[in-house]
């Protein structure tokens, strides 16, 4: 087995930009899951994108149901809105059970 120097102070050049980096900060570039052999700086490396592997990984994500059955008791819901007077835009007619008014609010600014 070969023995190499520790390379504490050694430097190398990025194959992409040509900038000088400490040798420990050069990273092997990977494209499509295969190393290209380029050594690039840690700040300019492009990580391999997951969308490059879409056809290689089998994905099973079923969302449809076989023979679905709807609910049997569905009651219709009707909303009755109060009629509006066309001149004043005030509601008139039978009171709306969803609309409740109670009391009065007085605001005093001092």
NORDAVEN-V359638 format. One record per run of one state. SS is the DSSP state (a for helix, b for strand, c for the rest). FROM is the first residue (numbers start at 1). LEN is the number of residues. If there is no record, write none. Layout:
{{SS & FROM & LEN} {SS & FROM & LEN}}
//
This chain:
{{c & 1 & 10} {b & 11 & 3} {c & 14 & 6} {b & 20 & 3} {a & 23 & 3} {b & 26 & 6} {c & 32 & 2} {b & 34 & 8} {c & 42 & 8} {a & 50 & 4} {c & 54 & 29} {b & 83 & 2} {c & 85 & 6} {b & 91 & 2} {c & 93 & 18}}
//
